[in-house]
Amino acid sequence: MANKKISIINDELDLKLLLFIARKNIYFPIIFIIIAIIGAVLYLRYTHPVYESNSIIQIQTNEEANKILGVQDMGSESELPRKIEVMRSFTFLQRVTSKLPLDIGYFTKGTILDYEQYNGTPYRINALVKNQTIYGVSVFIRFYDGDKASIGYTLPDKTRREQDFSIKDKVSTPEFDFTLQTIDYAKLYGNSNLLTDEYFFVINKPEQIVNEISSNLVVSVMNDAAQTIEVKYQDRNPFKATDIVNTITQEFRNYDIEKKAESSNSILSFIDSRLGYVYDSLLRSEERLQDFKSRYKLDSSVSRPLPTLYTRLNDYENELVNIELEASSLDEIAKSLRENPNIDIYKLIALTSGYDFKGTISGTLISLRDLLVKREQLLYDVTEQSGQIKNIDYQISIQKKLLLESISTLKANNVNRKSNINKMIEDYEKKLVRKEDGYDAVELSSLQRMFTINEKFYNQLIEKKVEYSINKAGFVSQNEILKKSEVNAVPVSPNKKKVYIVCLIAALLLGIGIIILKYVLFNEIVTVNDITKYTDTPVLGIVPKYKSVIPVSQLIVDKHPKSLIAESLRSIRTNLQFFNNLPGSKIIAITSTVSGEGKTFFAINLAGVIAFSNKRVIVIDLDLRRPKIHIGLGAPNVKGMSTILAQRDTIEDCIYKSNVPNLDFITAGPVPPNPSELIFSDITDKVMAELKLKYDFIIIDNPPVGLVTDGMKSLQIADFPIYVFKADYSKRFYVQNLDRLVEETKITKISLILNSVEPPETKYGYKNNYKYGYGYGYIYGYGYYDEDMVEERKRSIFQKIGGLFKNKGKRRRRRSRRK
């Protein structure tokens, strides 16, 4: 079989291996769950609860005055995004904070957490800030018997301030002045924990208050069709959250009315400014007319010739008045377009109402209004520098130019109309000159015309002022508060159920993840199959794991001859005959990849089992670098193989007798500076030849060949070279070291042992009747348990049987008593 490449990770799905690793590492999920529960409890205990308050407002505006008077709608805008941006704006929130007692925060200090008192504080501070460094600083205050108190605080530059004061007096510090007002005297001075309770307050910076509210405020469209907006706010104090939400909704109603009246206020201001000028003109024209009549002693009953001509003349004069009014309005519109970049479109629309030119420029005004509305909507999502805004600004500039050109054309037409009308008036006035009456009728007509123009212009302005004043008074906000915020005593965060669920899921996922990671990276040899699928080297047998503590001597087969280990070693002893059954002394060389795989334990106990069969056995410790045989069999290590190979001692001088008949051993001796040179010398061959004359089996405990090459020589001369792997310890890639050893040294007789296999239930859940086959026609199964385990099971069975008899006797005695 070609050697199969060994992956460093598990590239095959093995459910039995996965279950085995899960059972072996089940403590990881359990530990993580315990940690998660403790962490969740600590988190919930030492995390501030957050409370949420909400309110619902419906956006709706109804200008009754507009319906009555038919005045153009000047400010109705029901788009919800605009309203939301208003409520979230810095300016509006400044207005809200000015209505609430948020300038100073009141707290009590706990063991770990601090708690805000808000309206529940037993005292109030009225502070005047003199130095802004006091903003955000915790000012601790302690109350004593009577009216005494003290404050203490540390500034950001580590400056410490402390001061005693009387609560009846004004207190002055370098950073602020304040007076204290006691609200709940009994709470302050009747508290038994007065000396341990700590109160402190914080003077908040106005901008910081607005920023804090803005960060915790959520304003969103609840139902677009119903025009409803939901206002939500979260805070650590439920009363504070409720007050903020209610104040926002109430102030929005007031703010909405004020904004809607701004357009009317602008028009009324313009009308007031024009009224004074027109009134002065009207007064002067009236004075000149009265003076003319007084001079010629005329009264209102003066007869007029040619009444038809006078009627036509009056019509022309009225038309001149309208032209003057139109010219004034057009001048105002043009001035607004040139001088004011922020155009009040609603004001311009109002100025054009009632004039003949309205239809000419109203379309342009409406297009300009739509562009401005679109620009405001885009600013919610993009910046001033975006391409969309620049495109809108370009279109607005075009509309402005069209509007100015239209105004210029209208003004030019008005000039021509005015010139033509004046010419017609002049012709009619020539016909009305009355020299025989002693006065100039044309002059009288001119004075009367100027008076009529000013009077009509003044009356029209008065009418407009009345209309827009009524319109302003008619603005009533119909923004209904459908749901008023109420104090919610149940926190929205942290959610206890959610915290526990998340922590438990995270613990389980982490625990399962570690198990899966261990499975993926699992590289240990567990069963014989983990070895045989990578190598053709025959399996000599397995050695079960010893459940009890291994004694210092490491020799256990003499104490437990019927144990699983003793039975497995007998099977291995029998299997050796299938490799070499020729008569004569045999050498068994044992090695492994690394230290700790149990080769010394295996060598000693295999030697014991072979010695039990009346064979003369000697164990040699050839691991000259890290000797262990002398420890395992309890002998001194002052001499041994190192001194024999160095020809300082003879073989007979270094042989020790063990407690087992027919079992001798030679320790490694002192650690030499050149172990490899000693082992590969010819003296080693002479020692082995001499020992063969005295013993049936020579068992050599070699050093690990994965670390050094000292054991190569004994493996090459051995009749039974054995390679030891240890279950749950040896790595799978150690098999490659075995194959490399066979290929490089041509040791074809080598076999392998799997040490420390779990009995009586083998890996992956197989029961004790599981049988291992090794390819030699020999199959064996373990039918024995360790004697201690058998005795324990016997005791358990007897105790159970005894308990049954005891319970049965008790039941009989109870029945006899009842009888």
JOTAZI-V878583 format. One line per field, one symbol per residue. ss: DSSP state (H for helix, E for strand, - for the rest). psi: psi as a letter, one per 40 degrees, with the letter a starting at -180 (. if undefined). burial: I if it has 16 or more other C-alpha atoms within 10 Angstrom, else O. A space follows every 10 residues. Layout:
ss: ???
psi: ???
burial: ???
This chain:
ss: ---------- ----HHHHHH HHHH-HHHHH HHHHHHHHHH HHHHH----E EEEEEEEE-- E--HHHHHH- ---------H HHHHHHHH-H HHHHHHH--- ---EEEEEE- ---EEE-HHH --EEEEEEE- -HHH---EEE EEE----EEE EEEE-----E EEEEEE---- EE---EEEEE EE--HHHHH- --------EE EEE--HHHHH HHHHHHEEEE EEE----EEE EEEEE--HHH HHHHHHHHHH HHHHHHHHHH HHHHHHHHHH HHHHHHHHHH HHHHHHHHHH HHHHH----- ------HHHH HHHHHHHHHH HHHHHHHHHH HHHHHHHHH- ----HHHHHH HH-----HHH HHHHHHHHHH HHHHHHHH-- ------HHHH HHHHHHHHHH HHHHHHHHHH HHHHHHHHHH HHHHHHHHHH H---HHH--- HHHHHHHHHH HHHHHHHHHH HHHHHHHHHH HHH---E--E EEE------- --E--HHHHH HHHHHHHHHH HHHHHHHHHH ---E----HH HH------EE EEEE------ ---------- ---HHHHHHH HHHHHHHHH- -----EEEEE EE------HH HHHHHHHHHH HH----EEEE E-------HH HH-------- HHHHH----- HHHHEEE--- --EEEE---- ----HHHHH- -HHHHHHHHH HH----EEEE E--------- -HHHHHH--E EEEEEE---- E--HHHHHHH HHHHH----- EEEEEEE--- --HHH----- -EE-----EE ------HHHH HHHHHHHHHH HHHHHHHHHH HHHHHHHH-
psi: hihhhhieih eihgdddddd ddddfddddd dddddddddd dddddfhhih ihiiihhhhh hhgdddddef ihheehhehd dddddddeid dddddddeei gedhhhiiha ddiihhdbee ieiihhihhd heeehehhhh hhhiibfiii ihihideehh hhhiiheeih hhiddiiiih hhdgddddee hdfdedihii ihhhhddddd dddddehhhi hdhddefihh hihhiehddd dddddddddd dddddddddd eddddddddd dddddddddd dddddddddd dddddefiae ehihigdddd dddddddddd dddddddddd dddddddddh dghgdddddd deheideddd eddddddddd dddddddded diideidddd dddddddddd dddddddddd dddddddddd dddddddddd eehgdeeeih dddddddddd dddddddddd dddddddddd dddehhhegh gdhihihheh iehihddddd dddddddddd dddddddddd eheihdidde ddeeiehihd aihihhdihh ideehedddg eeiddddddd dddddddedh eiiiiihhhh iadiieefdd dddddddddd ddffihihhh hegedgiedd ddegiifdia dddddefdii ddeehihieh iehiihidai hiegddddde iedddddddd ddddidhhhh hiiheedied edddddeidg hhhhihiedi ideddddddd ddddefgeei iihhifhhie hiieehieeh ihieeeehhi iheiiidddd dddddddddd dddddddddd dddddddd.
burial: OOOOOIOOOO OOOOOOIIII IIOOIOOIIO OIIOOIIOOI OOOIOOOIII IIIIIIIIII IOIOIIOOOO IOIIIOOOOI OOIIOIIIOI OIIIIIIOOO OIIIIIIIOO OOOOOIIIOO IIIIIOIOIO OOOIIIIIII IIIOOOOOIO IOIOIOOOOO OOOOOIIOOO IOOOOIOIII OIOOOOOIIO OOOOOOOIII IIIIIOOOII OOIIOOIIII IOOOOOIIII IIIIIIIIII IIIIIIIIII IIIOIIIOOI IOIIIOIIOI IOOOIOOIIO IIOOIIOIII OIIOOOOOOO OOOOOOOOII OOIIOIIIII IIIIIIIOII OOIIOIIOOO OOIOIIIIII IIOOOOOOOO IIOIIOOIIO IIOOIOOIOO OOOOOOOOIO OIIOIIOOII OOIIOIIOOI IOOIOOOIOO IOOOIOOIIO OIIOOOOOII IIOIIIIIII IIIIIIIIOO IOOIIOIIII IIOIIIIOII IOOOIIIIOO IOIOOOOOII OOIIOIIIOI IIOIIOOIII OIIIIIIIOI IOOIIOIIII IIIIIIOOOO OOOIIIIOOO OOIIIIIIII IIIOIIOOOO OOOOIIIIII IIIIIOIIII IIIIIIIIII IIOOIIIIII IIIIIOIIII OIIOIOIOII IIIIIOOOOI IOOIIIOOOO OIIIIIIIII IOOOIIOIII OOOIOOOOOO IIOOIIIIII IIIIIIOOOI IIIIIIOIII IIIIIIIIOI IIIIIIOIIO IOOOOOIOII IIIIIIIIII OIIIOOOIOO OIOOOOOOOO OIOIIIOOOO OOOOOOOOOO OOOOOOOOOO OOOOOOOOO
